Amino acid sequence: MKKSAYRPQIFSTDQYQITLPEGHKFPVFKYGMLRQRLENEALFDVAQAPLADLETVTLAHDPAYVDAFVAGKLEPAAIRRIGLPWSQALVQRAFASVGGTISASLEALEHGWGATLGGGTHHAFRSEGAGFCVFNDIAVAIQFLRQRKLIRRAAVIDLDVHQGDGTAEIFQDDPDVFTFSIHCQSNFPFRKKRSRLDVALPDGVEDVEYLHQLEEALPAAFASKPDIVFYQSGVDPLVSDVLGRLALTHQGLIQRDRTVFASAQSFGAPFVLTSGGGYSRPIELSAEAHANTYRTAWQTFQRV
């Protein structure tokens, strides 16, 4: 993958600020912290993510589910599975999350790599949301690119501490999408789906063992010969993460990202970076870990 002189554009969704009850586990302020860090460092041009249109979202989701969500008519149990109170701001944020990942995908096809500061909403299934995920942005982006015949095959590298169960199920019968997840076995979701390759880790795994497992498994994603690679780069494997159960350090996460980025650069397919989960206390630790991921991507793909 060639480095270029252009200033990379990345996409933000934090302008759609949802209101949550006090003590809610979703780290809504993390995204603004991340954007501000990267804007201060001026490595990227940060643009507001566009809203995906309804027809595009239904490339990967049941139209009845999408329509009910937009209208605020999902059953209370379905809203509880998502874990976020319904609002117009949530609707906009969900469509922006998809729009940001699609925009990052188009950047990747043109410039070799692209990134969005949101996305990675990997618990959303075709007909329902779950785990703070309304729509599966990566799944929609893959279907968007395939509909336009821009790609045929894709790989999804998901290193969030929670298995990408929605992505796995959406593509379970699709031989042209390689889904790969390294996650904590005992963590949410408690009923795992089957990715093309799953690496389930016990509680408490630290840097050395995690990186060993990654280096052993990662080549399989590129052996599938994808036309584009998506990376769900959740930072919830951090030892400080209250929903994580693994024990990686900030330096361990940086090395994780370097390993993924170096492999992607060597393979040469367009590469799309999404953020994923991070629930450390204080939340600034997650924001900084995410920022490290984007800094490391810039160092790998961009700096000459």
N, C-alpha and C positions, 0 to 999 in steps of 0.2 A: 504494500500500500504506500503510495507516494505521499510525502509531506507536501503541503502547499503553502503559499504565502498569504492565503486569504485569512481574514479574521473570523473564526467560527461563530456562527449564530446558534444560540441555544434558547429554549422556550420555557416560559414560566407560567404557572397556573395559580400562584398564591394571591393574585388580585381578586379571585373569587373566594372571599373569606366566609366560611361557614361558621355559624354560632353553635357552640357545644355546651352542654351542662358542665358545671364546675366539677373537676376531677375526672373528666372523660379521658380515656386512654389514647385517643387519636391525637398525635402531636401536630395540631394544625399550624402552630406558629413556626415550626421547623423550616417550612418551605421558604418563608420570607427571610429567615436568618440565612439560609443557604444562598438565596439570590443576592442578598446584600453583601455577603462575603465575596462572592465572585464578581459582582459589580465593582466593589472596591479595588479588586486586584486587576481589573480591566483586561483579563485574558480573553473574554468572550464579548460578543454583542448579545445582550439579553433582550429577547423579544417576547411580547405577550403571545401565548399560545392561541391559535385560532380555534374556534368551536368547530368540531366535526359536525357534519350534517347527519340527520336522522337516518337517511338511506345508507350512508357509509357505516354507521354503527351496526345496522342490521345485517351487514355482511358476516358478522360473527355472533350476533345475538338474535334471539327470537323477537320478531317485531311486536308481539303482544306484550312481552316483558318490557321492551323499550317504551312502548306507548303508555303502559300503566305507570312506569316510573316517571316519565315526563309529566303526566297528568296528576301525579300525586295520588294515584289510586292503587298502589301496591297494598296487599294485605299487611296488617301489622306484623305478622310473623316474618314476612319477607323483609320488612324494614329492620326488624330485630337482627336478622341474619347479616344484613349489611353492616349494622352497628353504628349508623349515623342517622340523625334525625333528618327527615325529608324537608327540603326547602328549595326555593328557586335558585338560591346560590349553589346548593349541592348539584342541581341539574346542570347549571352552567359549568361548574367545576368538573363534573364527570365528562361532559362533552369536550371541555378544554384539555383534559388529560389525554383523551384520544387524539384530539387535534394536534397536541404537542408532539406526540410520538409519531404520528404520520408525517408531520413537518420535519422532524429529525430524521426520519427514514428517507425522505426526499433529499435532504441535505447530504445524507450518507451516500446515496446513489450518485450525487453530483460531485462531492468533494472527498469521498472515501470514508467519512465518518460524520455522525451527527449525534446530538444529545438533547434531552429534555430534562428539566429539573423536577418533573413529576413522573407520572407513569409507573409502570411496574405493578399494575393493579391485577395481580395474578390469581386472586381467589374468586374472580367473577367467572361464572359459568355461562353457558349459552342462554339459559332461561332464568337465571337468578344471580343476585350479587351475594357476597359474603365477605367477612373479615375486612371491613372498611373499603371494599372494592365494589363499584357499581358496574362498570364496563371493563372488559379485558382489553386494555389499549394495545398490547402487543399483538394479540390475536386479530383485532380489527385491522391493525396496520399491515399484517401479513396478508390478510384477505384483500385489502385495498390494493396492495402492490401486485398481487396475483391477478386480480380482476383486470387491472390495466396492463397485464402481461409484461410488467417490469422485472418480475422474478418468477421462478418456479419453485425453488427449494429454499427453505429457511431453517435456521437453528436458533434455539432459545437457550441461553446459558443463564440459569436462575440460581443465584447464590444468596438470596434472602434466607434467613434462618428458618422460615416457614416454607413448606413445600408449595410449589406453584401448581396447586391442584386444579384450578380452573383452566389454566393453559393446557395441562396434561389431558384433561378430559375433552376439551374442545378439539384437540388434534389427535385423539387416541387412535383414530382409524385413518389417519392421513400419513402415508409413507413419505411425503415430501417435507414434513416438518419434524425436525429432531428436537425433542424437548428433554432438557438435561437439568436436574435439580440436585444440589447438595444442601441438606437441611438437617435440623435436629429431629431425630426419630420421635422423641416423646412430646414434641411441641405440636401446636395447632398447624394444620388441621388434624384432628385425631383419627379421622378416616381418610387415609392417604389415597390418592389416585395413582395410576401407573404412568409415569413418564417413560420416554424411550430409554432413559438411563437415570436411575435414582441412586444417590449415595446418602444413606441415612446414618447420621452420626449420633453417638451417645452424648448425654449431658456432659458438660465440662471440658469438651475438647479444646485444646489450646493451639497456638499458632503452628507449631512444628507438624503436628499430626494433621491439622486441617490442610496445610499447604501440601503435604505429602499426598493426601487423598485427592486434592484438586489436580495436582500434576499427573497423577496416575489416570484420572478419568477424563480430563479435558480434551485430549486428542480425539476422542470418539465424536465430539461435536463437530470437529472440522473434517473428520473422515466421512461425514455424511455429504460433503461437498456442497454446502449451502451457497446460495446466491447472495444472501445477506445474513448477518448475525445480530441478534438482539441480546443485550445484556441487562438482566435485572440485578442491580448492584446493591441490594439492601444491606444496610450496615448494622442490622440487628444481631449478627453474631458477636458484637462487642461484649466484653465481660460486664460492662456497665448497663447493658440493656435489660430492662425489667421484664421484657417478654421474650428473651432470647434463649437462655440456658446453655449457650456456648461461652467460651472464655477467650476470645481473640482480643489482642491489643490493637491500638491504632496502627502501629507499625505492621502488624500481621495483616490487617485489612489492606494497607497500602501494597504490601507484597502480593496479596491475593489479586488486586487489581492489575498490578504490573504483569503478573503471570497471564491473566486473561488478555490484556491489551497486547502484550508481546506476541502471544499465539495468534491473535486476530491479525495483527500487522504482518506476521510472517505468512499467514494463509492468504491474505489479500482481498477478501470479500468486503463489501461495505459493512460498516459496523455502527450499531445504534445503541446508545447508552441511555438507560432509564434509571430512576433512583430506587424505588422500593422502600422497605420498612426501616425504621430506626426509632427506638423508644427508650433511649437512655435517660437517666436522671443524674444531673440536670440535662434538659433536652439539647443544650448547647453542645454536648459531647457528640450527639448524633449529627447535628448540623455541621460540625467540624469534620466528622468522619466522611459525610457526604462530600463536603468541599474537597477533601483530600482525593476522593475518587475522581472528581472533575479536573483537579490540578494534575493528577497523574495521567489522565487521558490526554490533556493538553501537552504534557511533557512527551508522551509517547507518539501521538499522531501529528502534532502541530509544530512543535518547536524544531527549528532547523539547526 
